[in-house]
C-alpha cells in the first residue's frame, strides 16, 4: 500500500512533457486529430453559409428592379450629382426643408468614387454600389446566424437562415439604396448584439441608424432600451454610451450636411418635424388602408404574417402542456420578448395613413425569426405530446409543408418582379453616344426612370406634360454651391410647377408605355408610338399591365399559367424622326 502511494507521488512529480512518454496510449494525438477534423468541418459549413448568402444577395443586386421612385430621385440621383455633377434634386434636398442627409449619400459615394478612378461608367458604378450593399447585408445576416446558433440553438438558426434565403422581402430590400434598407442592416446588428448582451454595439448601431439613416428606425431598439433601463438597471451606462455615440456620429453628420445646405442642419430632426409636427405630413403623397400592408406582407412573407401573431399563443400552449423546448436556449418569455420590436413596429405603421412598402423594410429579418421560433416550438410540442417516435411523421410533414410554401412562393415572387417589370431598364440600354446634348423625355412614365447612371454622357432626362399634377424633381444647380441654393419652384405641399416641364417638340428620345387604350390628340398622355411620322421605335419590351392582369398571376410567376393570365403593354424607346 505504501509502495503504491510512493509510485503515485513520483508519477505526479513527472513534468507534463515527460508524462506523455509514460502514457504509451496515443490519447492526445487522437484527440487533436478529431479536433482538427471538427474545426475543419465547422469552417467548411460556415464558409458554405456565407457563400450562399452572398450569392443570393448578389442576385438581388443584379436582377431586382428599382421598386420605388423615391429610391431613384432621393438617393440615386443626388448620388449621381455628387459623383458626376449632374442629377435631379427633390424638394427634400432644398435647404429650406433639408430632410435628406448628404452624409448618407457619401457612405456609398466614397467607394463609388474610388471605383471611378479605374472605371468611369455609370452602369458599372450603379451595380457596384448595389453589390456592395448586397455583400454588406449578407455578412450581417451571417453574423446574426452565428449568434443565433449559439444563443437560440441550431434548429432556430437553420430555419431562420433557410427562410431568409428564399424570402422575397429580403430580395427586394437587401440591395436597395434606401435609408429603410440601411435601417434593416442595423436591425441585423442590433438583434445580434441584443442576443449576445453586447449592449454597447446595440446602442452604437441604433445611434448610427437614427442619425444618418432613418430616425424612425430607433423604434426597433425600444424594447432593448427598456430592458436595459428597467431590468438591468443600467441607466448611467445607457446615457453615457448614448451621448458618446450620438456625438461620435452626430457631429460629423451635422458638419457635412451643414456644409452642403449652407446652414446648420440636422436632417434627422427635420424629417421628424415634417412627418409628425406638420398639419399634413406625408399624407399629401397618398393614403392607404391597413390592408395595403397586410396584402404586401402576405405576398412577400406568406406564412410568417400568420405565424408572428400565433407565436405568443403557441408559447402559452407549450407552457400549459409542459413542453419545454430544450433545443431553444431562449426561455419562452424571452423568445416572445425578442419579437416585440416587430409587434411594436407594426402597431405604429399599420395605422399611419401614408403607407409605402419600404416602411416595413427595417423589421424584415424578424419575419423569418418569428417563423423559425414558431416552427421550432411547434415541432417540440409534437415531440412532447406524441413522443419522439410518433411525432417523426407529423413533424416532417409540417416542416416540409412550411419550407415548400416558403420556397415556391418566395422564388415565384422574385421571378415575377425580375421578369414582368424590367422594361424601364431594358429599353434605355445601349443608347448611342452623342457629341451634343440629347434630351430623353418621360411623360406618364416619369416615376419609372431608373436614373442618370443608365444614360450616356451628354444625355439629360426631361419631363413632359402628363396627367400627373404633383411636384416633379428638377436638376440641381450645376455650380459649386448648387446644393445651397433655394429655388422658388420647390414646396412641401406637392404642388406642381411648370419649371419642371419640357417642350415635347425638343425631345430627341421619348420613353412611353403603350397600354392599348385609345388616346386622342388632345389627351395629356397621347400614344406617342402611334405617331410614326414623328417617332421611330428604337427599342421595345413587354411590360405588365397590373390593372388588367390576374392578381395572383402578376404577383407570383407560375410557368405557363402566369403568362396566360397577365396582359402586357409595350414599353417603347422612341427617337424623333428628323426631316432633311
FENZI-V117568 format. One record per backbone hydrogen bond with DSSP energy under -1.0 kcal/mol. NH is the residue of the N-H (numbers start at 1). CO is the residue of the C=O. Records with the same first field share a line. If there is no record, write none. Layout:
NH: CO + CO
//
This chain:
5: 1
6: 2
7: 3
8: 4
9: 5
10: 6
11: 7
12: 8
13: 9
19: 15
20: 16
21: 18
22: 18
23: 19
24: 22
27: 25
30: 26
31: 27
32: 28
33: 29
34: 30
35: 31
36: 32
37: 33
38: 34
39: 35
40: 36
41: 37
42: 38
43: 39
44: 40
45: 41
46: 42
47: 43
48: 44
49: 45
50: 46
51: 47
52: 48
53: 49
54: 50
55: 51
56: 52
57: 53
58: 54
59: 55
60: 56
61: 57
62: 58
63: 59
64: 60
71: 68
73: 69
74: 70
76: 71
77: 72
79: 75
80: 76
81: 77
82: 78
83: 79
84: 80
85: 81
89: 474
93: 90
94: 91
97: 94
98: 94
99: 92
100: 92
105: 101
106: 102
107: 103
108: 105
109: 105
110: 106
112: 108
113: 109
114: 110
115: 111
116: 112
118: 115
119: 115
125: 121
126: 122
127: 123
128: 124
129: 125
130: 126
131: 127
132: 128
133: 129
134: 130
135: 131
136: 132
137: 133
138: 134
139: 135
140: 136
141: 137
142: 138
143: 139
144: 140
145: 141
146: 142
147: 143
148: 144
149: 145
150: 146
151: 147
152: 148
153: 148
157: 153
158: 154
159: 155
160: 156
161: 157
162: 158
163: 159
164: 160
165: 161
166: 162
167: 164
169: 300
171: 167
172: 168
173: 169
174: 170
176: 173
178: 176
182: 178
183: 179
184: 180
185: 181
186: 182
187: 183
188: 184
189: 185
190: 186
191: 187
192: 188
193: 189
194: 190
195: 191
196: 192
197: 194
198: 193
199: 197
202: 198
203: 199
204: 200
205: 201
206: 202
207: 203
208: 204
209: 205
210: 206
211: 207
212: 208
214: 209
217: 214
218: 215
219: 216
220: 217
221: 218
222: 219
225: 221
226: 222
227: 223
228: 224
229: 225
230: 226
231: 227
232: 227
234: 228
238: 234
239: 235
240: 236
241: 237
242: 238
243: 239
244: 240
245: 241
246: 242
247: 243
248: 244
249: 245
250: 246
251: 247
253: 249
254: 250
255: 251
256: 252
257: 253
258: 254
259: 255
260: 256
261: 257
262: 258
270: 266
271: 267
272: 268
273: 269
274: 270
275: 271
276: 272
277: 273
283: 280
285: 282
286: 283
288: 353
292: 289
294: 290
295: 291
296: 292
297: 293
298: 294
299: 295
300: 296
301: 297
302: 298
304: 301
305: 302
306: 303
307: 303
308: 304
310: 306
311: 307
314: 310
315: 311
316: 312
317: 313
318: 314
319: 315
320: 316
321: 317
323: 318
324: 322
326: 324
335: 331
336: 332
337: 333
338: 334
340: 337
342: 339
343: 339
344: 340
345: 341
346: 342
347: 343
348: 344
349: 345
350: 346
352: 349
359: 356
360: 357
361: 358
363: 360
364: 361
366: 363
367: 364
369: 365
370: 366
371: 367
372: 368
373: 369
374: 370
375: 371
376: 372
377: 373
378: 374
379: 375
380: 376
381: 377
382: 378
383: 379
384: 380
385: 381
386: 382
387: 383
391: 387
392: 389
395: 391
396: 392
397: 393
398: 394
399: 395
400: 396
401: 397
402: 398
403: 399
404: 400
405: 401
406: 402
407: 403
408: 404
409: 405
410: 406
411: 407
412: 408
413: 409
414: 410
415: 411
416: 412
417: 413
418: 414
419: 415
420: 416
425: 422
426: 422
427: 423
429: 426
438: 458
440: 460
441: 509
442: 462
446: 443
448: 445
449: 446
454: 451
455: 452
459: 456
460: 438
462: 440
464: 442
474: 89
476: 87
479: 477
482: 479
484: 481
490: 487
496: 469
500: 497
501: 498
502: 463
506: 503
507: 504
508: 439
509: 439
510: 574
511: 441
512: 572
514: 570
523: 520
528: 526
530: 527
531: 528
532: 530
535: 531
536: 575
538: 573
539: 573
541: 571
543: 569
544: 420
545: 567
548: 545
549: 546
550: 565
554: 550
555: 551
556: 552
557: 412
561: 559
562: 558
564: 560
565: 562
569: 543
570: 514
571: 541
572: 512
573: 539
574: 510
575: 536
576: 508
577: 534
//
